[in-house]
Amino acid sequence: MSERSARITAIVVGAGAGGVATAARLAKAGFHVTVFEKNSFTGGRCSLLHHGGYVSTNQRFDQGPSLLLLPRLFHETFEDLGTSLKVEGVRLMKCEPNYNIWFDDGESFELSTDVARMKLEVEKWEGKDGFERYLGFLQEAHRHYEISVAQVLKKNFTWLLSMARPSFLRHLFPLHPFESIYSRASKYFWTERLRRVFTFGSMYMGMSPFDAPGTYSLLQYTELAEGIWYPAGGFHSVIAALVKIGERLGVCYRLSTSVASVKLDDSDRRATGVTLEDGETLYADVVIINADLVYAYNNLLPESSYARSLEKRSSSCSSISFYWAMDRRIPELTTHNIFLAEHYRESFDDIFKQQLIPTEPSFYVNVPSRIDPTAAPEGKDSIVVLVPVGHLLDDRQGIGRKGLVVENKQDWEAMVSKARQTVFSTIEARTGAQDLQGALVKEIVNTPQSWKDVFNLDKGSILGLSHSFFNVLSFRPKTKHASIDRLHFVGASAHPGTGVPIVLAGAKITSEQVLECFGMSKPWAEEKAGRGKAKEIDRVHALPVFSNVHIAALVLLLMLVTFVYRSGALISI
């Protein structure tokens, strides 16, 4: 570590996934890092709830994410920090099947990484040709996945012309960003049932499958090709491990400490630290904001036209989330369950166009105790239900300084009651489970308002800004402030986007940008360079474009053409 790097100080505002990963990376590079978090726990939405509150009791719930996707991005984060998930005590358990999907007509579909099981499921509805089309869908989704990881998740888009990079531009149309997931799936699946099975995943991006770019079929791909995983002890175990790594490297965490504003120099052109709500001012060489980006621009920084424009951008949906402690097991439910609305498109329109709960919602049910027995006492279940709903609308419900005023206020109390009864009746009708309400002994609820209050989420949008085409890549808020030096961003609404693995990729991008600003090298790149070359047996050998058979066929074809030509010439003579 150089003497200069030892003196560089960084402040991170927010201890969400992006904040703790960035803090650990900068600490590894030699920075002295302090993280400020308004809540008494780390992880942000990626935190744990317990029966009775944020204290350890017998039944545990993941407050936000409950399935681990794109595992290689998690492994890469830990490897870059000189360790591994295994070394840090994080044990990943594979969920099999991925999901049980329940339809209104009583039928169900089992999604799995097992090709033999998928062949049976797909052919049941679309015959032998249907499975061949399924493989075609996987091939396209594979391209979306690999191109996106290499050209989007591992690249920064610092200005508009970043999208004109030849390495990216040549892949733009193969990513199908101008078609929806639903329209792309419809080319491969010819029944409405399977079109729904392979498009509901857009809910992970907080978008309707009729609006989400076709690129995001990469989510279905990673589930089907790499599997769905669950960290033993809950998803927060991943965050806790990153916190522990950071602390070993010298990161200081100050929990239950709210930041009131980012402190700027006299010219308002450079970040110099933060001012806490109690009035204390702390200085640093660089500030990284992991708080909700729209909230930060409108509450932690001076007013600006750009900050106001962010409030007007399309946002992801919110959710009514139930956390149920049950006094018995509900065997009809697997680890991950999806209940799809009969009126599929209309249910998404209610969410994204009316900002309400659909008359008949699609929803997700997670039973962590099914795969991890520590989530509930023996013979009991912990259940998490996520019902996607519209985000907050009016100023009183928290969209910022100048909220959109609507005539009819969203009645969340009534919506919660409606959602609860709908979930109970739907699960019982479709799975055969009985008297769920009678088995419920404790309930915790999150609504758009509580998401906003606890985590400062603009409009209560649980996944940040939308991922429509003009809200991603060069159009998405940048990882560095345009006019304030030494001020950077990481998190769901910054590039590259939302979701824990995507945010971890963003933490690497932001950290490397900070290091570049200080003229420092990337320690993880140096370590990888020193790991040596692959063995000869593992070296990739490019096959010739033409095999000997092809060459022989071409020679014969040329001989035949020559013979025909000469024969024609002789006849003409």
C-alpha positions as CSV (number, residue, x, y, z in Angstrom):
1,M,0.0,0.0,0.0
2,S,1.5,3.4,-1.0
3,E,1.8,6.2,1.5
4,R,-0.5,8.3,-0.6
5,S,-3.3,5.8,-0.8
6,A,-3.2,5.2,3.0
7,R,-4.3,8.9,3.4
8,I,-7.2,8.8,1.1
9,T,-10.6,8.8,2.9
10,A,-14.0,7.8,1.6
11,I,-17.5,8.1,2.9
12,V,-20.2,5.8,1.8
13,V,-23.8,6.9,2.4
14,G,-25.9,3.7,2.8
15,A,-25.1,0.2,3.8
16,G,-27.1,-1.6,1.1
17,A,-25.5,-4.3,-1.1
18,G,-23.9,-1.7,-3.3
19,G,-22.6,0.3,-0.4
20,V,-21.0,-2.6,1.5
21,A,-19.4,-4.0,-1.6
22,T,-18.0,-0.7,-2.7
23,A,-16.7,0.0,0.8
24,A,-14.9,-3.4,0.9
25,R,-13.4,-2.8,-2.6
26,L,-12.1,0.7,-1.7
27,A,-10.7,-0.6,1.6
28,K,-8.8,-3.3,-0.3
29,A,-7.3,-0.6,-2.5
30,G,-6.0,1.2,0.6
31,F,-8.8,3.8,1.3
32,H,-9.9,4.5,4.8
33,V,-13.7,4.0,4.5
34,T,-16.6,5.0,6.8
35,V,-20.1,3.9,6.0
36,F,-23.1,5.7,7.4
37,E,-26.5,3.9,7.5
38,K,-29.7,5.4,8.8
39,N,-31.1,2.0,10.0
40,S,-29.8,-0.2,12.8
41,F,-29.0,-3.0,10.3
42,T,-27.0,-3.4,7.1
43,G,-28.2,-4.7,3.8
44,G,-31.0,-2.3,3.1
45,R,-33.9,-4.2,1.5
46,C,-31.5,-7.2,1.5
47,S,-32.1,-7.6,5.3
48,L,-33.8,-10.0,7.6
49,L,-37.1,-9.7,9.5
50,H,-37.9,-11.9,12.5
51,H,-41.1,-12.8,14.2
52,G,-41.6,-9.8,16.6
53,G,-39.3,-7.3,14.8
54,Y,-35.6,-6.9,14.1
55,V,-34.5,-9.2,16.9
56,S,-33.6,-12.8,16.9
57,T,-36.5,-15.1,17.5
58,N,-37.6,-18.4,16.0
59,Q,-39.1,-17.5,12.7
60,R,-37.0,-15.6,10.1
61,F,-37.9,-13.9,6.8
62,D,-36.0,-12.3,4.0
63,Q,-37.3,-8.8,3.8
64,G,-36.4,-8.3,0.1
65,P,-34.5,-10.7,-2.2
66,S,-35.1,-14.4,-1.5
67,L,-33.4,-16.1,-4.4
68,L,-29.9,-15.8,-5.6
69,L,-29.4,-15.4,-9.4
70,L,-26.4,-14.9,-11.6
71,P,-24.1,-16.7,-9.1
72,R,-20.9,-16.0,-10.9
73,L,-21.2,-12.2,-10.1
74,F,-21.4,-13.1,-6.4
75,H,-18.3,-15.4,-6.7
76,E,-16.5,-12.7,-8.6
77,T,-17.1,-10.1,-5.9
78,F,-15.6,-12.3,-3.2
79,E,-12.7,-13.5,-5.4
80,D,-11.8,-9.8,-6.2
81,L,-11.7,-9.3,-2.4
82,G,-9.2,-12.1,-2.0
83,T,-11.6,-14.7,-0.5
84,S,-14.6,-16.8,-1.4
85,L,-18.2,-17.4,-0.4
86,K,-17.1,-20.7,1.1
87,V,-14.2,-19.3,3.1
88,E,-16.5,-16.6,4.5
89,G,-19.0,-19.3,5.6
90,V,-21.7,-18.6,3.1
91,R,-23.3,-21.8,2.0
92,L,-25.4,-21.7,-1.2
93,M,-28.2,-24.3,-1.5
94,K,-29.8,-25.1,-4.9
95,C,-33.5,-24.8,-5.1
96,E,-35.0,-27.7,-7.1
97,P,-37.5,-27.2,-8.7
98,N,-37.0,-23.5,-9.5
99,Y,-40.7,-22.7,-9.1
100,N,-44.1,-24.2,-9.1
101,I,-46.3,-22.0,-11.3
102,W,-50.0,-22.2,-10.5
103,F,-52.7,-21.2,-13.0
104,D,-56.3,-20.2,-12.4
105,D,-57.7,-23.3,-14.2
106,G,-56.1,-25.6,-11.7
107,E,-53.1,-26.6,-13.8
108,S,-49.5,-26.1,-12.8
109,F,-46.1,-25.9,-14.4
110,E,-42.8,-26.9,-12.8
111,L,-39.7,-24.9,-13.9
112,S,-36.5,-26.7,-13.4
113,T,-32.8,-26.8,-14.4
114,D,-33.3,-30.5,-15.1
115,V,-33.6,-30.8,-18.9
116,A,-35.4,-34.1,-18.8
117,R,-38.1,-32.5,-16.5
118,M,-38.4,-29.5,-18.7
119,K,-38.8,-31.7,-21.8
120,L,-41.8,-33.4,-20.2
121,E,-43.3,-30.1,-19.0
122,V,-43.0,-28.2,-22.3
123,E,-44.1,-31.2,-24.5
124,K,-47.2,-31.6,-22.3
125,W,-48.5,-28.3,-23.7
126,E,-46.7,-27.7,-27.0
127,G,-45.6,-31.2,-28.2
128,K,-42.3,-32.3,-29.6
129,D,-41.8,-29.2,-31.7
130,G,-42.4,-27.2,-28.6
131,F,-39.3,-28.5,-26.9
132,E,-37.2,-27.7,-29.9
133,R,-38.5,-24.1,-29.8
134,Y,-37.8,-24.1,-26.1
135,L,-34.1,-24.9,-26.9
136,G,-34.2,-22.0,-29.4
137,F,-35.5,-19.7,-26.7
138,L,-32.7,-20.7,-24.4
139,Q,-30.1,-20.1,-27.2
140,E,-31.4,-16.6,-27.7
141,A,-31.6,-15.9,-23.9
142,H,-28.1,-17.3,-23.6
143,R,-26.9,-14.6,-26.0
144,H,-28.7,-11.9,-24.1
145,Y,-27.1,-13.1,-20.9
146,E,-23.5,-13.4,-22.1
147,I,-23.6,-10.1,-24.1
148,S,-25.2,-8.2,-21.3
149,V,-22.7,-9.4,-18.7
150,A,-19.7,-8.6,-20.9
151,Q,-20.9,-5.4,-22.6
152,V,-23.3,-3.9,-20.0
153,L,-22.7,-5.2,-16.5
154,K,-18.9,-4.9,-16.8
155,K,-18.7,-1.6,-18.7
156,N,-19.5,1.9,-17.7
157,F,-21.6,4.2,-19.9
158,T,-20.3,7.6,-18.9
159,W,-21.9,9.6,-21.8
160,L,-24.2,9.2,-24.7
161,L,-21.5,8.1,-27.2
162,S,-20.6,5.2,-24.9
163,M,-23.3,3.3,-26.7
164,A,-21.5,3.9,-29.9
165,R,-18.6,1.7,-28.9
166,P,-18.1,-0.8,-31.7
167,S,-17.8,-3.6,-29.2
168,F,-21.3,-2.8,-27.9
169,L,-23.0,-1.4,-31.0
170,R,-22.5,-4.6,-33.0
171,H,-24.5,-6.4,-30.3
172,L,-27.3,-3.9,-29.9
173,F,-29.9,-5.5,-32.2
174,P,-29.1,-9.1,-31.1
175,L,-30.1,-8.0,-27.6
176,H,-33.6,-7.1,-28.9
177,P,-34.0,-4.0,-26.7
178,F,-36.8,-2.6,-28.9
179,E,-39.0,-5.7,-28.5
180,S,-40.7,-6.8,-25.3
181,I,-40.0,-10.0,-23.5
182,Y,-43.5,-11.1,-24.2
183,S,-43.2,-10.5,-28.0
184,R,-39.8,-12.4,-28.1
185,A,-41.2,-15.3,-26.1
186,S,-44.2,-15.5,-28.4
187,K,-41.9,-16.4,-31.3
188,Y,-40.8,-19.5,-29.5
189,F,-43.9,-20.5,-27.4
190,W,-47.2,-20.8,-29.2
191,T,-49.6,-21.2,-26.3
192,E,-50.6,-18.5,-24.0
193,R,-49.8,-20.7,-21.0
194,L,-46.1,-21.0,-21.9
195,R,-45.8,-17.4,-22.9
196,R,-46.8,-16.5,-19.4
197,V,-44.4,-19.2,-17.8
198,F,-41.4,-17.6,-19.6
199,T,-42.2,-13.9,-19.1
200,F,-43.4,-13.4,-15.5
201,G,-39.7,-12.9,-14.5
202,S,-39.9,-9.3,-15.7
203,M,-41.5,-8.7,-12.3
204,Y,-37.9,-8.9,-10.9
205,M,-37.1,-5.7,-12.8
206,G,-40.3,-4.1,-11.6
207,M,-41.7,-4.1,-15.1
208,S,-44.6,-5.5,-17.1
209,P,-43.5,-8.3,-19.6
210,F,-45.4,-6.3,-22.3
211,D,-43.0,-3.3,-21.7
212,A,-39.7,-4.9,-20.5
213,P,-37.1,-5.1,-23.3
214,G,-36.5,-8.5,-24.7
215,T,-33.0,-8.5,-23.4
216,Y,-34.2,-9.4,-20.0
217,S,-35.0,-13.0,-21.0
218,L,-31.4,-13.3,-19.5
219,L,-33.2,-13.7,-16.2
220,Q,-35.0,-16.8,-17.4
221,Y,-31.8,-18.1,-18.8
222,T,-29.8,-17.8,-15.6
223,E,-32.6,-19.5,-13.6
224,L,-32.8,-22.4,-16.1
225,A,-29.0,-22.8,-16.9
226,E,-27.4,-21.8,-13.6
227,G,-30.2,-22.5,-11.2
228,I,-31.8,-20.6,-8.3
229,W,-29.8,-20.6,-5.1
230,Y,-30.5,-19.7,-1.5
231,P,-27.9,-18.7,1.1
232,A,-28.2,-20.7,4.3
233,G,-29.3,-18.4,7.1
234,G,-31.0,-16.0,4.7
235,F,-29.9,-13.8,1.9
236,H,-28.5,-11.3,4.4
237,S,-25.7,-13.8,5.1
238,V,-24.1,-12.6,1.8
239,I,-24.2,-9.0,2.9
240,A,-23.0,-9.9,6.4
241,A,-20.0,-11.6,4.9
242,L,-19.1,-8.5,2.8
243,V,-19.5,-6.3,5.9
244,K,-17.1,-8.7,7.8
245,I,-14.6,-8.6,4.9
246,G,-14.8,-4.8,4.9
247,E,-14.2,-4.5,8.6
248,R,-11.2,-6.8,8.4
249,L,-9.8,-4.3,5.8
250,G,-10.5,-1.4,8.1
251,V,-14.0,-0.2,7.1
252,C,-15.9,1.6,9.9
253,Y,-19.7,1.2,10.0
254,R,-21.8,3.8,11.8
255,L,-25.4,2.4,12.0
256,S,-28.5,4.4,13.1
257,T,-26.7,7.5,11.7
258,S,-28.6,9.5,9.1
259,V,-26.9,11.8,6.7
260,A,-28.7,15.2,6.2
261,S,-26.6,16.4,3.2
262,V,-23.5,16.1,1.2
263,K,-21.0,18.9,2.0
264,L,-19.6,20.7,-1.0
265,D,-16.7,23.2,-1.3
266,D,-17.3,26.9,-1.8
267,S,-17.7,26.5,-5.5
268,D,-20.3,23.7,-5.2
269,R,-18.2,21.8,-7.6
270,R,-16.6,19.2,-5.3
271,A,-17.8,16.9,-2.6
272,T,-15.8,17.3,0.7
273,G,-17.8,15.2,3.1
274,V,-21.2,14.9,4.7
275,T,-23.3,16.6,7.4
276,L,-25.3,14.3,9.7
277,E,-28.7,15.0,11.0
278,D,-27.4,15.8,14.4
279,G,-25.3,18.6,12.8
280,E,-21.9,16.8,12.9
281,T,-19.8,17.3,9.8
282,L,-17.3,14.8,8.6
283,Y,-14.8,15.3,5.8
284,A,-13.5,12.9,3.1
285,D,-11.6,12.9,-0.2
286,V,-14.5,11.2,-2.0
287,V,-18.2,10.5,-1.2
288,I,-20.1,7.5,-2.6
289,I,-23.9,7.5,-2.3
290,N,-25.7,4.2,-2.0
291,A,-29.0,5.8,-0.7
292,D,-31.9,5.7,-3.2
293,L,-30.5,7.8,-6.1
294,V,-33.7,9.9,-6.7
295,Y,-34.0,10.6,-3.0
296,A,-30.3,11.6,-2.8
297,Y,-30.5,14.0,-5.6
298,N,-33.6,15.7,-4.2
299,N,-32.7,15.6,-0.5
300,L,-28.9,15.4,0.0
301,L,-27.8,17.7,-2.8
302,P,-28.6,21.2,-3.9
303,E,-31.8,21.6,-5.9
304,S,-31.3,21.2,-9.6
305,S,-33.3,20.7,-12.8
306,Y,-31.8,17.3,-13.2
307,A,-32.9,16.3,-9.7
308,R,-36.5,17.3,-10.6
309,S,-36.3,15.5,-13.9
310,L,-35.4,12.3,-12.0
311,E,-38.7,12.5,-10.1
312,K,-40.6,12.5,-13.4
313,R,-38.9,9.4,-14.8
314,S,-40.8,6.1,-14.9
315,S,-40.2,4.0,-11.8
316,S,-40.5,0.3,-11.0
317,C,-43.5,-1.0,-9.2
318,S,-43.8,-1.4,-5.4
319,S,-45.2,-4.2,-3.4
320,I,-47.4,-5.3,-0.6
321,S,-45.3,-7.9,1.2
322,F,-46.6,-10.2,3.9
323,Y,-44.3,-12.1,6.3
324,W,-46.3,-14.9,7.9
325,A,-45.3,-17.0,10.8
326,M,-47.4,-20.2,10.5
327,D,-48.1,-22.6,13.4
328,R,-47.8,-25.6,11.1
329,R,-46.2,-26.7,7.8
330,I,-48.0,-25.9,4.5
331,P,-46.8,-29.0,2.4
332,E,-48.7,-27.9,-0.7
333,L,-46.1,-25.0,-1.2
334,T,-42.6,-25.5,-2.4
335,T,-39.7,-23.0,-1.8
336,H,-40.7,-20.7,-4.7
337,N,-44.3,-20.5,-6.0
338,I,-45.8,-18.2,-8.6
339,F,-49.6,-17.6,-8.9
340,L,-50.5,-16.1,-12.2
341,A,-53.6,-14.0,-12.8
342,E,-56.2,-15.3,-15.3
343,H,-56.2,-11.9,-17.0
344,Y,-52.5,-11.6,-17.3
345,R,-52.1,-8.4,-19.3
346,E,-54.8,-6.6,-17.5
347,S,-53.2,-7.3,-14.1
348,F,-50.0,-5.7,-15.2
349,D,-51.9,-2.7,-16.7
350,D,-53.5,-2.1,-13.2
351,I,-50.0,-2.0,-11.6
352,F,-48.1,0.0,-14.2
353,K,-50.8,2.3,-15.7
354,Q,-53.2,2.7,-12.8
355,Q,-50.7,2.4,-9.9
356,L,-53.1,0.1,-8.0
357,I,-53.3,-3.5,-6.9
358,P,-54.9,-5.6,-9.7
359,T,-58.4,-6.9,-9.3
360,E,-56.8,-10.3,-9.6
361,P,-53.1,-10.0,-8.9
362,S,-50.2,-12.3,-9.9
363,F,-48.0,-12.9,-6.8
364,Y,-45.0,-14.7,-5.5
365,V,-44.8,-17.0,-2.5
366,N,-41.6,-18.0,-0.8
367,V,-41.3,-20.6,1.9
368,P,-37.6,-20.3,3.1
369,S,-38.2,-23.0,5.8
370,R,-38.8,-25.5,2.9
371,I,-35.1,-25.3,1.9
372,D,-33.5,-23.9,5.1
373,P,-34.9,-25.5,8.3
374,T,-33.4,-22.7,10.4
375,A,-36.0,-20.3,9.1
376,A,-38.7,-21.8,11.3
377,P,-39.1,-24.1,14.3
378,E,-39.6,-27.8,13.5
379,G,-43.1,-28.5,12.2
380,K,-43.8,-24.8,11.3
381,D,-43.3,-22.6,8.3
382,S,-42.2,-19.1,7.5
383,I,-43.9,-17.7,4.4
384,V,-43.2,-14.5,2.5
385,V,-45.7,-13.2,0.0
386,L,-44.9,-10.5,-2.5
387,V,-47.9,-8.9,-4.3
388,P,-46.7,-6.4,-6.9
389,V,-48.7,-3.1,-6.8
390,G,-48.3,0.4,-8.1
391,H,-46.0,2.9,-6.5
392,L,-47.0,5.9,-4.5
393,L,-48.6,8.8,-6.3
394,D,-49.1,11.9,-4.3
395,D,-46.9,14.2,-2.3
396,R,-48.2,13.1,1.1
397,Q,-47.1,9.6,0.3
398,G,-43.6,10.5,-0.4
399,I,-42.4,11.1,-4.0
400,G,-40.4,14.1,-3.1
401,R,-40.5,17.9,-2.9
402,K,-43.2,18.3,-5.6
403,G,-45.3,15.2,-5.9
404,L,-47.9,14.4,-8.5
405,V,-51.3,15.2,-7.1
406,V,-54.1,12.8,-7.9
407,E,-57.8,13.0,-7.2
408,N,-58.2,9.6,-5.6
409,K,-55.7,8.8,-2.9
410,Q,-54.5,5.2,-2.9
411,D,-56.1,3.5,0.0
412,W,-53.3,1.1,1.1
413,E,-55.1,-0.1,4.2
414,A,-58.0,-1.4,2.0
415,M,-55.5,-2.7,-0.6
416,V,-53.6,-4.7,2.1
417,S,-56.8,-6.3,3.3
418,K,-57.9,-7.1,-0.2
419,A,-54.5,-8.5,-1.0
420,R,-54.4,-10.7,2.1
421,Q,-57.8,-12.3,1.4
422,T,-57.0,-12.7,-2.3
423,V,-53.7,-14.5,-1.5
424,F,-55.4,-16.8,1.0
425,S,-58.3,-17.8,-1.3
426,T,-56.1,-18.2,-4.4
427,I,-53.5,-20.5,-2.7
428,E,-56.2,-22.6,-1.2
429,A,-58.2,-22.9,-4.4
430,R,-55.2,-23.8,-6.6
431,T,-53.1,-25.9,-4.3
432,G,-55.6,-27.6,-2.0
433,A,-54.1,-26.1,1.1
434,Q,-56.7,-25.5,3.8
435,D,-57.4,-22.8,6.4
436,L,-54.2,-20.7,5.9
437,Q,-55.7,-17.9,7.9
438,G,-56.2,-20.2,10.8
439,A,-52.6,-21.3,10.7
440,L,-51.3,-17.7,10.8
441,V,-50.0,-16.7,14.2
442,K,-48.0,-13.5,13.4
443,E,-48.0,-11.1,10.4
444,I,-45.6,-8.4,9.4
445,V,-46.5,-6.2,6.4
446,N,-44.6,-3.9,4.1
447,T,-46.5,-1.4,1.9
448,P,-45.3,1.2,-0.6
449,Q,-45.4,3.7,2.3
450,S,-43.3,1.6,4.6
451,W,-40.7,0.9,1.9
452,K,-40.5,4.7,1.4
453,D,-40.3,5.4,5.1
454,V,-37.8,2.8,6.1
455,F,-35.5,2.9,3.1
456,N,-36.1,6.4,1.6
457,L,-37.3,4.8,-1.6
458,D,-38.7,7.3,-4.0
459,K,-42.4,6.6,-4.5
460,G,-41.9,3.4,-2.5
461,S,-40.5,1.8,-5.8
462,I,-38.8,-1.3,-4.5
463,L,-36.5,-1.7,-7.6
464,G,-35.7,1.9,-8.3
465,L,-36.1,3.5,-11.7
466,S,-37.7,1.5,-14.5
467,H,-35.5,-0.4,-16.9
468,S,-37.2,0.7,-20.1
469,F,-34.7,1.4,-23.0
470,F,-34.5,5.1,-22.3
471,N,-33.8,4.4,-18.6
472,V,-30.7,2.1,-19.1
473,L,-27.2,2.3,-20.6
474,S,-26.2,5.9,-21.3
475,F,-29.7,7.1,-20.4
476,R,-29.5,5.8,-16.8
477,P,-28.2,8.0,-14.0
478,K,-24.4,7.9,-14.1
479,T,-22.0,6.5,-11.5
480,K,-20.4,9.9,-11.2
481,H,-22.1,13.3,-10.7
482,A,-21.9,15.3,-13.9
483,S,-20.8,18.6,-12.3
484,I,-19.7,17.7,-8.8
485,D,-16.2,16.2,-8.6
486,R,-15.5,13.4,-6.1
487,L,-19.1,12.4,-5.9
488,H,-20.2,8.9,-7.1
489,F,-23.2,6.7,-7.0
490,V,-23.9,3.0,-6.6
491,G,-27.2,1.2,-6.3
492,A,-30.4,0.1,-8.1
493,S,-31.1,3.4,-9.9
494,A,-27.5,4.0,-11.0
495,H,-25.9,2.1,-13.9
496,P,-26.0,-0.8,-14.5
497,G,-29.4,-1.3,-12.7
498,T,-31.4,-3.2,-10.1
499,G,-31.1,-6.6,-8.4
500,V,-28.4,-7.7,-6.0
501,P,-26.0,-9.3,-8.6
502,I,-26.4,-6.3,-10.9
503,V,-25.7,-3.9,-8.0
504,L,-22.6,-5.9,-7.1
505,A,-21.4,-5.5,-10.7
506,G,-22.2,-1.8,-10.3
507,A,-20.1,-1.6,-7.2
508,K,-17.1,-2.9,-9.2
509,I,-17.7,-0.3,-11.9
510,T,-18.1,2.6,-9.4
511,S,-15.0,1.5,-7.3
512,E,-12.8,1.3,-10.4
513,Q,-14.1,4.7,-11.5
514,V,-13.1,6.1,-8.1
515,L,-9.6,4.5,-8.3
516,E,-9.2,6.0,-11.8
517,C,-10.0,9.4,-10.4
518,F,-7.1,9.0,-8.0
519,G,-4.8,7.5,-10.5
520,M,-4.7,4.2,-8.6
521,S,-4.5,0.6,-10.0
522,K,-7.1,-2.0,-9.4
523,P,-5.8,-4.6,-6.9
524,W,-8.1,-7.3,-8.1
525,A,-6.9,-6.9,-11.7
526,E,-3.3,-7.3,-10.5
527,E,-4.1,-10.4,-8.5
528,K,-5.8,-12.1,-11.4
529,A,-2.9,-11.2,-13.7
530,G,-0.6,-13.1,-11.3
531,R,-2.5,-16.3,-11.2
532,G,-0.7,-17.8,-14.1
533,K,-1.7,-19.2,-17.5
534,A,-3.9,-22.1,-18.2
535,K,-2.4,-25.5,-18.7
536,E,-1.9,-26.7,-22.3
537,I,-4.6,-29.3,-21.9
538,D,-7.1,-26.5,-21.1
539,R,-6.0,-24.1,-23.9
540,V,-8.8,-23.4,-26.3
541,H,-8.0,-24.5,-29.9
542,A,-9.8,-22.7,-32.6
543,L,-11.0,-25.2,-35.2
544,P,-10.4,-24.4,-38.9
545,V,-13.2,-22.8,-40.7
546,F,-13.2,-25.6,-43.3
547,S,-12.6,-29.3,-42.4
548,N,-10.9,-31.7,-44.9
549,V,-14.3,-32.9,-46.0
550,H,-15.3,-29.3,-46.8
551,I,-12.1,-28.7,-48.7
552,A,-12.6,-31.9,-50.7
553,A,-16.2,-31.0,-51.5
554,L,-15.1,-27.6,-52.7
555,V,-12.4,-29.1,-54.9
556,L,-14.9,-31.5,-56.5
557,L,-17.3,-28.6,-57.0
558,L,-14.6,-26.5,-58.7
559,M,-13.7,-29.5,-60.9
560,L,-17.3,-29.9,-61.9
561,V,-17.8,-26.3,-62.7
562,T,-14.6,-26.3,-64.8
563,F,-15.7,-29.4,-66.7
564,V,-19.2,-28.0,-67.4
565,Y,-17.6,-24.7,-68.6
566,R,-15.1,-26.4,-70.9
567,S,-17.8,-28.7,-72.2
568,G,-19.9,-25.7,-73.1
569,A,-17.0,-24.0,-74.8
570,L,-16.3,-27.1,-76.9
571,I,-19.9,-27.4,-78.0
572,S,-20.0,-23.7,-79.1
573,I,-16.9,-24.3,-81.2
